[in-house]
Amino acid sequence: MTVDSWKFLPRMMRTTFESMPAIDEPPVWAPLSKPIHRCRIALMSSAGVFLKDSQEPFDLERERNEPTWGDPSFRVIPSDVRQEQVACAHLHLSNAGALEDVNVVFPVRAFRQLEAEGAIGSLAGEHYSFMGYQERSLNDWRTKQGPELAARLKEHAVDVLLLAPA
């Protein structure tokens, strides 16, 4: 099966992105300091999920005007989030699946089950959603969002942050 990474982009943006060189880097990984069944897990999605009644959507208008820019901010999503509470803002993917079942891009239901079975220690009370497709050189991630997220993870005693890529 061929995956068309550009399917949901306007043609102008597709041409721009297809001409960019691919970046081949090893994944970010850190070994666990304790068994997974004793770890607190937080989830992070790159699908642009947000709480539609209480959070601002990600900035799609600026991205439309600046196709290589992506909103670097993040949204905090509670562990007990319900389907009717969420929406998605992302130009690089279809939101249809997530709007039908947010667990497609934010697998909190599966992790609640793992917690109930004792496969993980616990599920954190809050999780994080970003809008994927971020510039590698985006300084905001290094100076603002990254340190803020790291502080929240430390404050909530999170051992594992698992990215559920969109």
PASEBA-1860 file (N, C-alpha, C; in nm, 3 decimals):
! residues 166
1> MTVDSWKF> 0.084/-0.118/0.000/0.000/0.000/0.000/0.088/0.124/0.000 ~ 0.064/0.214/-0.090/0.139/0.339/-0.097/0.071/0.443/-0.010 ~ 0.149/0.512/0.070/0.096/0.618/0.155/0.129/0.752/0.089 ~ 0.028/0.833/0.066/0.046/0.965/0.007/0.048/1.067/0.121 ~ 0.168/1.105/0.164/0.184/1.197/0.276/0.129/1.336/0.247 ~ 0.106/1.366/0.123/0.066/1.501/0.085/-0.082/1.510/0.043 ~ -0.155/1.402/0.057/-0.292/1.393/0.006/-0.383/1.508/0.051 ~ -0.369/1.553/0.173/-0.461/1.652/0.226/-0.407/1.794/0.220
9> LPRMMRTT> -0.297/1.813/0.149/-0.239/1.946/0.133/-0.287/2.012/0.005 ~ -0.298/2.144/0.005/-0.323/2.213/-0.122/-0.206/2.188/-0.217 ~ -0.232/2.185/-0.346/-0.128/2.154/-0.445/-0.004/2.239/-0.431 ~ -0.021/2.369/-0.404/0.094/2.458/-0.389/0.186/2.410/-0.277 ~ 0.127/2.370/-0.166/0.207/2.324/-0.052/0.274/2.190/-0.084 ~ 0.205/2.104/-0.155/0.261/1.973/-0.189/0.391/1.989/-0.266 ~ 0.391/2.076/-0.364/0.512/2.100/-0.445/0.626/2.149/-0.358 ~ 0.598/2.239/-0.268/0.700/2.291/-0.177/0.760/2.180/-0.092
17> FESMPAID> 0.676/2.099/-0.032/0.723/1.995/0.059/0.793/1.880/-0.014 ~ 0.744/1.844/-0.132/0.808/1.736/-0.206/0.950/1.771/-0.250 ~ 0.977/1.899/-0.265/1.111/1.941/-0.308/1.211/1.949/-0.193 ~ 1.164/1.937/-0.071/1.253/1.943/0.045/1.324/1.809/0.063 ~ 1.451/1.811/0.103/1.523/1.685/0.124/1.471/1.612/0.248 ~ 1.472/1.480/0.241/1.431/1.398/0.355/1.538/1.406/0.463 ~ 1.495/1.400/0.587/1.588/1.404/0.700/1.588/1.265/0.763 ~ 1.706/1.205/0.767/1.717/1.070/0.822/1.794/1.078/0.953
25> EPPVWAPL> 1.722/1.070/1.064/1.783/1.077/1.196/1.735/0.960/1.280 ~ 1.817/0.915/1.373/1.771/0.806/1.460/1.660/0.855/1.553 ~ 1.571/0.765/1.596/1.463/0.805/1.686/1.518/0.845/1.823 ~ 1.443/0.929/1.892/1.479/0.968/2.028/1.438/0.853/2.119 ~ 1.530/0.808/2.200/1.503/0.692/2.284/1.583/0.703/2.412 ~ 1.524/0.666/2.522/1.594/0.658/2.650/1.550/0.529/2.717 ~ 1.643/0.451/2.771/1.604/0.326/2.837/1.524/0.356/2.965 ~ 1.434/0.265/2.998/1.355/0.280/3.121/1.440/0.250/3.242
33> SKPIHRCR> 1.416/0.325/3.348/1.491/0.303/3.471/1.419/0.204/3.564 ~ 1.296/0.165/3.527/1.221/0.067/3.606/1.129/-0.010/3.512 ~ 1.074/-0.120/3.558/0.985/-0.200/3.472/0.861/-0.121/3.429 ~ 0.814/-0.147/3.309/0.699/-0.075/3.254/0.575/-0.089/3.343 ~ 0.560/-0.201/3.410/0.441/-0.220/3.496/0.447/-0.133/3.622 ~ 0.556/-0.058/3.640/0.566/0.037/3.751/0.575/0.181/3.702 ~ 0.564/0.202/3.572/0.581/0.335/3.513/0.450/0.412/3.499 ~ 0.460/0.542/3.514/0.348/0.631/3.482/0.367/0.676/3.337
41> IALMSSAG> 0.262/0.662/3.258/0.268/0.687/3.114/0.184/0.810/3.078 ~ 0.240/0.896/2.997/0.165/1.007/2.936/0.172/0.989/2.785 ~ 0.067/1.032/2.718/0.060/1.022/2.573/0.079/1.158/2.510 ~ 0.134/1.157/2.391/0.150/1.279/2.313/0.108/1.248/2.170 ~ 0.019/1.326/2.116/-0.029/1.308/1.980/0.019/1.424/1.893 ~ 0.043/1.396/1.767/0.080/1.502/1.673/-0.036/1.533/1.578 ~ -0.158/1.501/1.621/-0.275/1.516/1.534/-0.348/1.650/1.551 ~ -0.300/1.737/1.636/-0.368/1.865/1.655/-0.499/1.853/1.730
49> VFLKDSQE> -0.508/1.757/1.822/-0.629/1.738/1.903/-0.637/1.851/2.006 ~ -0.757/1.901/2.026/-0.779/2.003/2.131/-0.921/1.988/2.185 ~ -0.944/2.046/2.302/-1.077/2.043/2.364/-1.159/2.157/2.303 ~ -1.260/2.121/2.227/-1.329/2.221/2.145/-1.404/2.328/2.224 ~ -1.446/2.299/2.345/-1.521/2.398/2.423/-1.434/2.483/2.515 ~ -1.307/2.445/2.532/-1.227/2.519/2.630/-1.086/2.555/2.583 ~ -1.046/2.513/2.463/-0.912/2.545/2.414/-0.920/2.604/2.274 ~ -0.824/2.690/2.245/-0.813/2.745/2.111/-0.763/2.636/2.016
57> PFDLERER> -0.816/2.632/1.893/-0.759/2.538/1.797/-0.618/2.581/1.759 ~ -0.543/2.491/1.698/-0.410/2.525/1.650/-0.424/2.623/1.533 ~ -0.322/2.703/1.511/-0.326/2.813/1.414/-0.309/2.763/1.270 ~ -0.421/2.732/1.206/-0.417/2.684/1.068/-0.404/2.799/0.969 ~ -0.456/2.914/1.005/-0.450/3.029/0.912/-0.306/3.071/0.884 ~ -0.225/3.079/0.988/-0.085/3.116/0.965/-0.014/3.009/0.882 ~ -0.045/2.883/0.909/0.018/2.777/0.831/-0.023/2.785/0.684 ~ -0.147/2.819/0.659/-0.191/2.836/0.519/-0.109/2.946/0.451
65> NEPTWGDP> -0.081/3.051/0.525/-0.005/3.163/0.470/0.145/3.138/0.466 ~ 0.194/3.054/0.558/0.337/3.019/0.566/0.348/2.867/0.569 ~ 0.348/2.801/0.452/0.338/2.655/0.446/0.448/2.576/0.517 ~ 0.562/2.635/0.546/0.665/2.559/0.617/0.661/2.583/0.768 ~ 0.564/2.660/0.814/0.548/2.688/0.957/0.438/2.598/1.013 ~ 0.455/2.552/1.135/0.351/2.478/1.205/0.336/2.536/1.344 ~ 0.216/2.545/1.393/0.189/2.599/1.527/0.267/2.517/1.630 ~ 0.361/2.579/1.702/0.445/2.504/1.795/0.383/2.484/1.933
73> SFRVIPSD> 0.269/2.542/1.959/0.210/2.531/2.093/0.154/2.390/2.115 ~ 0.119/2.360/2.240/0.058/2.231/2.269/-0.066/2.250/2.355 ~ -0.149/2.148/2.355/-0.270/2.148/2.436/-0.263/2.033/2.535 ~ -0.312/2.058/2.655/-0.319/1.955/2.759/-0.455/1.887/2.747 ~ -0.451/1.755/2.737/-0.574/1.675/2.723/-0.586/1.586/2.846 ~ -0.697/1.594/2.920/-0.712/1.511/3.041/-0.732/1.363/3.007 ~ -0.693/1.278/3.098/-0.706/1.133/3.080/-0.850/1.088/3.062 ~ -0.943/1.161/3.120/-1.083/1.120/3.111/-1.157/1.187/2.996
81> VRQEQVAC> -1.083/1.232/2.895/-1.144/1.301/2.781/-1.247/1.211/2.713 ~ -1.358/1.272/2.671/-1.463/1.199/2.600/-1.465/1.245/2.454 ~ -1.510/1.159/2.369/-1.510/1.184/2.225/-1.577/1.318/2.190 ~ -1.689/1.345/2.251/-1.763/1.466/2.217/-1.692/1.594/2.260 ~ -1.585/1.583/2.337/-1.511/1.700/2.383/-1.401/1.744/2.287 ~ -1.364/1.658/2.192/-1.246/1.686/2.111/-1.277/1.731/1.970 ~ -1.180/1.803/1.916/-1.178/1.842/1.775/-1.032/1.834/1.732 ~ -1.008/1.848/1.604/-0.871/1.844/1.552/-0.848/1.962/1.460
89> AHLHLSNA> -0.726/2.013/1.462/-0.686/2.120/1.371/-0.551/2.081/1.314 ~ -0.551/2.039/1.188/-0.427/1.994/1.123/-0.447/2.000/0.973 ~ -0.353/2.058/0.901/-0.366/2.068/0.756/-0.306/1.950/0.682 ~ -0.229/1.867/0.748/-0.156/1.761/0.679/-0.221/1.623/0.690 ~ -0.337/1.615/0.749/-0.405/1.487/0.758/-0.555/1.509/0.763 ~ -0.625/1.405/0.730/-0.770/1.410/0.739/-0.809/1.391/0.885 ~ -0.895/1.475/0.933/-0.940/1.466/1.072/-1.058/1.370/1.090 ~ -1.109/1.314/0.982/-1.230/1.233/0.988/-1.219/1.117/1.087
97> GALEDVNV> -1.109/1.042/1.082/-1.094/0.928/1.173/-1.092/0.970/1.318 ~ -1.018/1.076/1.349/-1.010/1.123/1.487/-1.143/1.179/1.536 ~ -1.218/1.241/1.446/-1.347/1.295/1.487/-1.450/1.185/1.509 ~ -1.427/1.070/1.448/-1.514/0.954/1.471/-1.471/0.880/1.598 ~ -1.338/0.866/1.616/-1.284/0.798/1.735/-1.145/0.855/1.763 ~ -1.137/0.941/1.862/-1.011/1.009/1.894/-0.900/0.910/1.926 ~ -0.934/0.789/1.965/-0.834/0.689/1.998/-0.750/0.647/1.878 ~ -0.793/0.680/1.759/-0.715/0.653/1.638/-0.582/0.730/1.645
105> VFPVRAFR> -0.585/0.851/1.698/-0.466/0.935/1.704/-0.420/0.964/1.847 ~ -0.501/0.926/1.942/-0.474/0.954/2.083/-0.524/0.835/2.164 ~ -0.447/0.727/2.174/-0.498/0.597/2.223/-0.518/0.588/2.374 ~ -0.586/0.681/2.431/-0.606/0.684/2.575/-0.691/0.565/2.621 ~ -0.788/0.523/2.542/-0.872/0.409/2.581/-0.788/0.281/2.594 ~ -0.698/0.258/2.500/-0.612/0.139/2.505/-0.521/0.144/2.628 ~ -0.473/0.262/2.662/-0.385/0.274/2.778/-0.461/0.265/2.909 ~ -0.588/0.306/2.910/-0.670/0.281/3.029/-0.684/0.131/3.052
113> QLEAEGAI> -0.701/0.056/2.943/-0.713/-0.089/2.951/-0.582/-0.150/3.002 ~ -0.468/-0.103/2.950/-0.338/-0.152/2.996/-0.318/-0.124/3.145 ~ -0.366/-0.009/3.189/-0.357/0.025/3.331/-0.444/-0.071/3.413 ~ -0.566/-0.094/3.367/-0.658/-0.184/3.439/-0.602/-0.326/3.448 ~ -0.530/-0.369/3.345/-0.471/-0.503/3.342/-0.340/-0.511/3.421 ~ -0.286/-0.397/3.464/-0.160/-0.397/3.536/-0.037/-0.404/3.446 ~ -0.056/-0.387/3.315/0.056/-0.390/3.221/0.143/-0.265/3.234 ~ 0.081/-0.154/3.272/0.156/-0.031/3.302/0.123/0.008/3.445
121> GSLAGEHY> 0.210/0.087/3.503/0.186/0.128/3.641/0.064/0.215/3.655 ~ 0.061/0.325/3.578/-0.054/0.414/3.581/-0.050/0.505/3.460 ~ -0.165/0.557/3.430/-0.180/0.653/3.323/-0.180/0.792/3.386 ~ -0.101/0.880/3.330/-0.094/1.016/3.384/-0.231/1.083/3.374 ~ -0.253/1.182/3.454/-0.381/1.254/3.454/-0.396/1.348/3.336 ~ -0.284/1.386/3.275/-0.292/1.473/3.159/-0.198/1.423/3.050 ~ -0.238/1.454/2.927/-0.163/1.414/2.808/-0.149/1.537/2.720 ~ -0.078/1.523/2.607/-0.038/1.643/2.532/-0.060/1.624/2.384
129> SFMGYQER> -0.109/1.729/2.323/-0.134/1.726/2.180/-0.062/1.843/2.114 ~ 0.009/1.810/2.010/0.078/1.909/1.927/0.019/1.902/1.788 ~ 0.044/2.001/1.710/0.013/1.994/1.568/0.141/1.948/1.501 ~ 0.139/1.833/1.440/0.258/1.779/1.376/0.307/1.868/1.264 ~ 0.410/1.825/1.203/0.480/1.896/1.097/0.539/2.026/1.152 ~ 0.645/2.010/1.226/0.717/2.123/1.283/0.854/2.135/1.216 ~ 0.897/2.257/1.200/1.031/2.280/1.145/1.136/2.228/1.242 ~ 1.239/2.166/1.189/1.348/2.117/1.274/1.423/2.232/1.340
137> SLNDWRTK> 1.428/2.346/1.274/1.503/2.459/1.329/1.419/2.548/1.420 ~ 1.296/2.508/1.448/1.206/2.592/1.526/1.259/2.613/1.667 ~ 1.306/2.730/1.692/1.366/2.763/1.820/1.265/2.760/1.934 ~ 1.140/2.788/1.904/1.035/2.789/2.006/1.025/2.655/2.080 ~ 1.048/2.545/2.009/1.043/2.413/2.072/1.154/2.399/2.176 ~ 1.271/2.449/2.144/1.385/2.434/2.236/1.376/2.530/2.355 ~ 1.322/2.647/2.332/1.324/2.750/2.437/1.195/2.762/2.516 ~ 1.082/2.718/2.461/0.956/2.737/2.531/0.878/2.606/2.550
145> QGPELAAR> 0.828/2.547/2.441/0.742/2.429/2.453/0.815/2.310/2.515 ~ 0.936/2.281/2.470/1.011/2.168/2.525/1.033/2.179/2.676 ~ 1.091/2.291/2.723/1.110/2.306/2.867/0.978/2.306/2.946 ~ 0.873/2.367/2.891/0.744/2.368/2.960/0.687/2.226/2.970 ~ 0.695/2.150/2.862/0.646/2.013/2.864/0.729/1.928/2.961 ~ 0.860/1.943/2.957/0.947/1.867/3.048/0.913/1.897/3.194 ~ 0.886/2.023/3.226/0.850/2.060/3.363/0.718/1.996/3.404 ~ 0.621/1.994/3.312/0.492/1.931/3.344/0.509/1.781/3.366
153> LKEHAVDV> 0.590/1.716/3.283/0.613/1.573/3.297/0.679/1.543/3.432 ~ 0.775/1.624/3.468/0.843/1.606/3.597/0.745/1.629/3.713 ~ 0.665/1.735/3.703/0.567/1.768/3.807/0.468/1.654/3.829 ~ 0.431/1.585/3.721/0.334/1.475/3.729/0.400/1.339/3.741 ~ 0.531/1.337/3.767/0.607/1.213/3.789/0.589/1.113/3.674 ~ 0.593/1.163/3.552/0.578/1.078/3.433/0.711/1.013/3.402 ~ 0.707/0.882/3.383/0.827/0.805/3.348/0.842/0.787/3.198 ~ 0.730/0.778/3.128/0.731/0.751/2.984/0.637/0.848/2.915
161> LLLAPA> 0.688/0.914/2.811/0.606/0.995/2.722/0.605/0.923/2.589 ~ 0.488/0.877/2.548/0.477/0.798/2.428/0.410/0.880/2.318 ~ 0.481/0.895/2.207/0.428/0.968/2.094/0.339/0.876/2.011 ~ 0.216/0.920/1.990/0.124/0.852/1.899/0.118/0.940/1.774 ~ 0.205/0.913/1.676/0.211/1.001/1.559/0.085/0.991/1.476 ~ 0.045/1.104/1.421/-0.077/1.107/1.337/-0.043/1.063/1.195
END
